[in-house]
Amino acid sequence: MNKRILKNNFLEIEYLTHSLRISGLKLTGKTNLLADLSHQAPVSTPYGNFYFRGGHRLWHSPEAMPRTYAPDTGELKITELSNGVILETNTEPGTGIRKRIEIELASDKPSVSLTHTLINDGLWSVELAPWTITQLRLGGVAILPMPVGNVDEAGLLPNRNISFWSYSRISDPRLTLRDDYVLFKADSLPPFKMGYFNPHGWLAYYVDGILFRKSFDAKSDSVYPDNNSNAELYCNDEFVELESLAPLTRLNPGATVTHHETWEVSLGLDLLPADLRGLVAR
């Protein structure tokens, strides 16, 4: 498996050269935060085998078989940057979509900027949304900030809408529902998934004294997939996922759509609001 590494004095990022994946993320001298699924059997599709591999990947939502699982294995087009790299796939069989991730590592801190791009190389327009999935190793706590305050001046309209997938249990002992935050202890129990509109534009995960936080745009005037979810959490017995989504868009032939994330990694909880640190550290 061909891998390459980007690093500064604070952070190390590992990516694959034969599949659109970021496979490693770690503070200098620490262990990898991302899950390794290289042992998993592939998913068979009409277009070939899809390999999860673990780490961070770019999909397009809404999820459907076989469209979502179009294979992304093969040599990538790789463009070196002064502080990063651009990774680009061939056009997906069956969908006509080409994927690109631009990775830019900050020079002076443990932070990385990711620009995810979908290009429609097909003959017809496609409705989709860029969907970025970061798979992290188990044993930590996921932090999801919730909407707070009134939507309208009089406070008559609902201000939050949480979607649970059919296999999720609202009584799951790993789940803590609060007015201001949702906390999820990423232990090995049955699969769980939830999604919601996150106006704060960030999600975080705390494991072994290290905090990972990903930030993204949150557009309240747009429509998102999955009952208007721009943020989703998934967990099973091997990994936990922090997922962010861009708005649904009608992508015409030859057009592109992008979705940007910023990753920050730190020792301790300083990247979190002060009122949240005590809850996570328990």
C-alpha positions as a printed Julia matrix, in Angstrom:
282×3 Matrix{Float64}:
   0.0    0.0     0.0
   1.64   3.23   -1.17
   1.63   6.02    1.39
   3.14   9.47    1.63
   3.46  11.87    4.54
   3.02  15.61    5.0
   4.31  17.13    8.23
   5.3   20.28   10.05
   6.75  20.69   13.53
   3.39  19.85   15.11
   1.38  17.5    12.94
   1.81  14.54   10.59
  -0.67  13.61    7.86
  -0.46  10.36    5.89
  -2.28   9.88    2.57
  -2.58   7.05    0.07
  -1.47   7.27   -3.54
  -3.82   4.62   -4.91
  -7.11   5.58   -3.21
  -8.55   8.93   -2.17
  -7.88   8.61    1.57
  -6.13  10.43    4.35
  -5.0    7.42    6.35
  -3.09   9.06    9.19
  -3.4   12.09   11.46
  -1.25  12.51   14.54
   0.49  15.03   16.69
   4.25  14.68   16.54
   5.27  11.79   18.78
   1.69  10.56   19.31
  -0.35   7.71   17.82
  -2.68   7.89   14.84
  -6.13   9.32   15.62
  -7.74   7.8    12.52
  -9.18   4.31   12.29
  -7.42   1.68   10.19
  -9.86  -0.59    8.32
  -7.39  -2.1     5.88
  -8.37  -5.56    7.18
 -12.02  -5.22    6.13
 -13.4   -7.16    3.19
 -14.55  -5.0     0.27
 -18.15  -4.22   -0.64
 -19.12  -5.74   -4.0
 -20.84  -3.38   -6.46
 -21.76  -3.58  -10.17
 -18.74  -1.34  -10.84
 -16.22  -3.38   -8.86
 -15.12  -3.66   -5.24
 -15.26  -0.71   -2.86
 -12.7   -0.69   -0.02
 -13.38   1.34    3.12
  -9.71   1.41    4.24
 -10.45   3.8     7.13
  -9.25   7.36    7.65
 -10.88  10.3     5.87
 -12.72  10.12    2.56
 -14.98  12.14    0.25
 -18.38  10.8    -0.8
 -21.47  12.37   -2.3
 -24.86  12.27   -0.58
 -27.65  11.09   -0.47
 -26.31   7.6     0.22
 -27.47   4.94   -2.24
 -26.27   1.6    -3.52
 -24.41   1.33   -5.82
 -23.87   5.05   -6.53
 -22.23   5.96   -3.23
 -19.97   2.92   -3.3
 -18.41   3.44   -6.72
 -14.8    2.18   -6.4
 -12.13   4.83   -5.89
  -9.11   2.54   -6.13
  -6.44   3.34   -8.73
  -3.5    5.65   -9.19
  -4.38   9.22   -8.3
  -3.35  12.41  -10.05
  -1.1   13.99   -7.44
  -0.03  17.64   -7.55
   2.57  18.75   -5.03
   2.09  22.11   -3.3
   4.6   24.1    -1.24
   2.66  23.28    1.91
   0.51  20.35    0.83
  -0.85  18.26   -2.01
  -3.84  17.89   -4.35
  -5.23  14.37   -4.79
  -7.61  13.63   -7.65
  -9.33  10.44   -8.78
 -10.33   9.25  -12.2
 -14.0    9.7   -13.08
 -16.17   7.27  -11.13
 -17.74   4.46  -13.17
 -21.51   4.69  -13.24
 -21.78   8.18  -11.71
 -19.62  10.4   -13.92
 -18.29  12.15  -10.81
 -14.61  12.94  -10.25
 -13.3   13.68   -6.74
 -10.5   15.93   -5.54
  -9.08  16.77   -2.11
  -6.62  19.63   -1.61
  -4.64  19.32    1.63
  -2.82  22.39    2.97
  -0.83  22.05    6.17
  -0.35  25.15    8.32
   3.29  26.06    8.88
   3.04  27.31   12.46
   0.41  25.16   14.24
  -1.23  21.7    14.28
  -3.88  22.58   11.73
  -4.77  21.53    8.19
  -7.12  22.96    5.57
  -9.05  20.56    3.32
 -10.89  21.59    0.16
 -13.12  18.8    -1.19
 -14.32  19.08   -4.79
 -16.79  17.09   -6.88
 -16.68  17.48  -10.69
 -19.46  16.26  -12.97
 -17.83  14.65  -16.01
 -21.12  13.07  -17.06
 -23.68  14.05  -19.68
 -26.53  14.88  -17.3
 -27.0   17.06  -14.26
 -26.89  15.32  -10.87
 -28.36  16.37   -7.53
 -25.85  15.68   -4.78
 -24.0   17.1    -1.8
 -20.3   16.77   -0.95
 -20.04  14.54    2.11
 -16.82  14.21    4.11
 -16.34  11.31    6.51
 -13.59  11.14    9.13
 -13.24   7.72   10.77
 -11.56   7.84   14.18
 -10.44   5.09   16.53
 -12.68   4.08   19.41
 -12.26   4.92   23.08
 -13.05   8.63   23.13
 -15.96  11.06   23.37
 -17.58  12.77   20.38
 -18.86  16.32   20.95
 -21.72  17.75   18.89
 -22.8   21.35   19.64
 -26.55  21.85   19.4
 -28.67  24.82   18.26
 -29.62  27.12   21.12
 -31.91  30.15   21.35
 -34.96  31.2    19.38
 -35.33  30.8    15.64
 -37.92  33.58   15.48
 -38.32  36.67   17.65
 -41.32  35.3    19.55
 -39.8   31.84   20.12
 -42.76  30.06   18.53
 -40.84  27.9    16.01
 -38.75  24.78   16.68
 -35.01  25.36   16.84
 -33.62  21.82   16.39
 -34.39  18.65   14.48
 -32.45  15.44   15.16
 -32.63  12.47   12.78
 -31.97   8.94   13.98
 -31.28   6.06   11.59
 -33.46   2.94   11.88
 -30.85   0.9    13.74
 -30.15   3.62   16.34
 -31.57   3.4    19.84
 -32.5    6.66   21.56
 -31.91   4.83   24.84
 -28.32   3.95   23.82
 -26.21   4.28   27.0
 -23.36   5.88   25.07
 -25.56   8.85   24.14
 -25.98  11.93   26.33
 -28.58  14.41   25.03
 -28.29  17.92   26.47
 -29.84  21.22   25.44
 -26.48  22.67   24.43
 -24.4   19.63   23.44
 -24.72  15.99   22.51
 -21.96  13.75   23.85
 -21.36  10.25   22.56
 -18.97   7.78   24.19
 -17.41   5.84   21.33
 -17.36   2.32   22.76
 -18.04  -0.96   21.01
 -21.79  -1.57   21.02
 -24.37  -1.92   18.21
 -24.26   0.6    15.33
 -25.65   4.08   15.94
 -26.17   7.07   13.66
 -27.72  10.51   14.08
 -27.74  13.72   12.06
 -28.92  17.3    12.52
 -28.4   20.85   11.33
 -25.41  22.22   13.23
 -25.34  26.05   13.01
 -22.05  26.22   14.92
 -20.14  24.54   12.08
 -17.84  22.26   14.12
 -17.61  18.75   15.54
 -14.97  17.35   17.9
 -13.57  14.13   19.32
 -11.5   13.69   22.47
  -9.42  10.54   22.95
  -6.34   9.76   25.07
  -5.88  13.39   26.06
  -5.95  14.65   22.44
  -8.72  16.74   20.89
  -9.59  16.65   17.19
 -11.89  19.39   15.93
 -13.19  19.82   12.37
 -14.88  23.06   11.28
 -17.03  23.65    8.2
 -19.53  26.1     6.72
 -23.1   25.99    8.03
 -25.61  27.7     5.74
 -28.98  28.15    7.41
 -30.63  29.29    4.15
 -29.71  26.08    2.27
 -31.21  22.6     2.05
 -29.11  19.62    3.15
 -29.59  15.85    2.73
 -30.9   13.49    5.41
 -33.69  15.68    6.8
 -31.54  18.82    6.49
 -28.48  17.43    8.25
 -25.12  19.13    7.75
 -23.48  17.13   10.56
 -23.69  13.42   11.31
 -22.25  10.91   13.76
 -21.86   7.18   13.15
 -20.35   4.54   15.44
 -19.93   0.78   15.29
 -17.62  -1.79   16.87
 -14.51  -0.64   14.96
 -14.64   3.15   14.59
 -16.57   6.36   15.1
 -17.26   8.84   12.3
 -17.58  12.62   12.32
 -19.29  13.6     9.08
 -20.01  17.0     7.56
 -22.11  17.78    4.5
 -22.48  20.65    2.07
 -25.91  21.75    0.79
 -27.68  19.77   -1.91
 -26.9   21.17   -5.33
 -27.87  20.47   -8.93
 -24.47  19.86  -10.53
 -24.53  20.39  -14.27
 -22.15  18.64  -16.7
 -18.69  20.21  -16.41
 -19.55  22.02  -13.17
 -17.86  21.68   -9.77
 -18.93  22.03   -6.15
 -16.64  22.36   -3.12
 -16.82  21.76    0.6
 -14.17  23.11    2.96
 -13.03  21.79    6.34
 -10.41  23.0     8.8
  -8.87  20.46   11.17
  -7.24  21.38   14.46
  -5.52  18.97   16.86
  -4.37  19.75   20.39
  -3.34  18.24   23.69
  -6.05  18.91   26.24
  -9.37  20.68   25.79
  -8.4   24.3    25.09
 -10.09  24.23   21.67
 -13.48  23.66   23.35
 -15.68  26.28   25.01
 -14.9   26.61   28.72
 -18.36  25.43   29.81
 -17.87  22.15   27.95
 -14.43  21.07   29.15
 -15.56  19.67   32.48
 -18.28  17.55   30.88
 -15.91  15.97   28.37
 -13.13  15.33   30.88
 -15.33  13.3    33.23
